[in-house]
Amino acid sequence: MYKAVNNVSLTKIAITLVVSAIAIRLFTLGLFPLMDTTEARYGEMARIMAETGNWITPMFDYNVPFWGKPPLFTWMSATGITLFGLNEFAVRLPHLLAGGVILFIVAQLAYRFIPSRSRSERKQEAWLAAGILATTTTFIVVTGAVMTDTALTLGITLSMAAFWLNYKNKSVLWGHLFFIGLTVGMLAKGPLALVLIGMSLFIWALFNRTWMSMLRSLPWKTGIPLFLATSLPWYIIAEYSSPGFLNYFIVGEHIKRFLVSGWQGDLYGTAHKEIKGTIWLFAIVSALPWTPIFIYQWVKSLQATNTIKNKTTNETTIQRAEDTTELNYTSFLWAWLLAPLLLFTFSGNILSSYVMPCLPAFALLMVVYQRNNPLSTKVYKTGLITPILVLIVAMLLRTEVTGKQSEKGLMQAWLAQAQNSELVYIDKRPFSAQFYSRGVAVERKVKLEFAVQHISTDTYFVIPKSDETELLITSLPQCKIVARAKKRMLVFCMSK
């Protein structure tokens, strides 16, 4: 049991972590451009959706359907564009708001875990869970980025939290929110969400032998129709609008991508080939700066296990009930944490962001361990590291000091010259060029000297930057260099 002064102190630190993480992430949303490739690609898809009004099928390019993911992330960013215009803040804000909802759900689960505890203790644990989660490296980065992982994590977190709260305290609301979470997951990343949630519950039930009570706890008769009514319509309409979607998405993205390392069937890019098992290394990095503290607390909890099991018979019934509930709850969180890691252990096509669905359980486990083995409140000031680092990195991205690149600068130079002119990328057109040119930029797989000969109107070209291309421009009297970036140059060429 904490002393009152420590309660107040730790609560204040936790609140500071949440507020600083959200405030800095909110401030940095519009501070730097969309970077190639992931953010710019998904941002461009949202821009096309907002422009064309096609809210059914996300488009990889005009008239090129994107079958790789369901539309929730695109809906989110396209809504931001509709409300706030075409800018970085608009496409990123909905994902940060989704992250805020995840923090709220995690805080609710921590607060409601053991109702018999005092309100101040439960409040502290709620804020601490949210503070730890908000300042993990992957969470603070991904929730402010145009990616699919925040929406997927929202669906999984809602389902898992709703399951537990319904399991311990029969609730019509939480029971049905479990199925709403499944829908969010299905619209965020597809059947993967069902697999991850199902694996988590399977592992937990296997460990605790609670099969029947787990199955009986959920309102299947009304929940399944709710899930089907809210998730299936889009899949049916999407296949009707773009035949072939279901085969590619289900077989390709969920089976071949998982089983075939370096899968060559990706229509929209390249597979992310990694050594199988790399997901565990990603997990260690993704949970920083909390990983060492978590490992320390976990080891201490293992040492205390026998003490918990051998409680004296003089303890109260309430205390014994709390111990049993805590053991079940801890195993539930471990199952939630481990399921994605176990699944992706056997996949060679992974990204570090795949750890994201584990992090809410990670934060909640740290709160459990803090309750049983209180650490100095000063330890939790460690979380301030990540918001500060995010601010620094955002400033570096804004000044283009890092290796990450965006075509925003060149596109601004082009817009300042002539907005209605032709804009041609020689050899390769990055996604950020599509986004910042509002879809005007096109790609041509030809050499500049040949492309210039066939233009009928004054045209802007973007070409790779090198000494050779600099000399080439001097040999073309109708062309001149307008702007330079790190890797490319904007060239204006007059028609004959």
C-alpha positions, 0 to 999 in steps of 0.5 A: 500500500502506498503512502498518501504522499507517494500516491499524489506524487506518482499520479502527478507524474503519470498525468504529466506523462500523458499530457506531455506526450499528447501535447508534443505529438499534437504540436508535431503533427504539422511540423514536418512533411509526410515522408516516403514511403508509408505515410506519403502513400497512405496520405495520398490514398486519403487525398484521392478518396477525399477528392473523388468522393469514392469512400468504398475502395481506397485508390493506390492511384487514380483508377488503381484500386488498393486491395492491401488493406481495409479502408478505416485508416483511409476514412480517418485521414480523408475525413481529416482532409475534408474538415481541415484541408489538405495538410499534414495536420489534417491527415494525422490528427484522426490517428492521434485521436484514435490513440487518445481513445486507446489511452482512455480504454486502458485507463478505464480497465486499470481503474475498474480492475479491482473496485474494492480499492480506494478511489485514489489508488484506482485513479493513480493506476489509471493514469499510470497505465495511460502514462506508460503507454503514451510514452512507449516509443512505438505508441507515441510515434505511430499514433501521430502517423498515417498508418494502419496500426493505430486503428488495429490497436484500437479495435484489439484494445476495445475488444480485450478490455470489453471482454475482461470487464464483461467477464468480471461484471456482466454488462450488456454494454461491455459485452457488445463493445467486444463485438464492436472492437472486432468490427473496428479491427476487421475494418482496420486490418482485416481477419488479422484482428480476429486472429490476434484477439482469438489467440489471446483469449485461447492462450488465457483460457488454456492457462486458466482452464476457463473455457466454459465461463469464457464462452458463456460470458459473451452475448453471442446471440446478439453480438455476432449479428451486430458484428456481421451487420457492421463489418461484412457490408463493406467487404461485400460492396468492395468485392462488387466494386472491385472484383478480385479484392477478396482473393488478393486480400485474404489469400495474398495478404493474410496467407502468402505474406505470412508464410512466404518470406519476401513474398513477391505477390505484393502489388503495391511495393516490396515485402518487408523481409526479416529474419523470423523471430525478429519481432521479439527484438522489435518488441524490446525496442518498441517498449522503450524506455520502459523495457528494462523496468518491465523486465526487472519488475517481472523478475521480482514478480516471479520471485514473489509468486510462491509468497502469493500462493502460500498466503496464511489462512488468516487473511480475509476472504476479500484479500484472497478474492483479490489475489485470485482476481489479480492472478487471473488478470495478470495471466490475461494481460500476458496472453494479450501481450504474447499473442501478437509476438508468437504469431509474428515469430513465424513471419518474415514479413514484419515491421516494428509497428506490428508490436503496437497491439501488445503495448496496452497489455504491456502498460497494464502489466507494469501497473500490476507490478508497481502495485505489488512491488512499488518502485520510487516515483522518480523511476517513472520520470523516465517516460519524459524521454520519449516526448522530448526525443519525438520533438527533436526528431520532428525538428530534424525531419522539418529541416531535412537533416535525417535520411528520410525524404519528402518531395514537399520542398520541390512541390512548393517550388513548382506551385510557386512557378505555375500551378497548371503546368505539366509536372513529370518525374523522370524514372521514379515518382515518390508518393509524397510528390503525388500528395503535394502536387495534388495528383498532378505529378506523373511518372515517365520511364524515359531519359530527360533528353528524349522526354524534352523532345516530345513535349507540346507545352512548357513542362516541369521535370523532376530528375535525379540530382548529380553532376551528370544531370547538371551537365545535361541541363546545360546542354539543353538550351530550352531547359533551366534548373528551378530548384534543388533538393537533396536527391532531385532537381526541378527543371523547367523546359520550354516547348519548341 
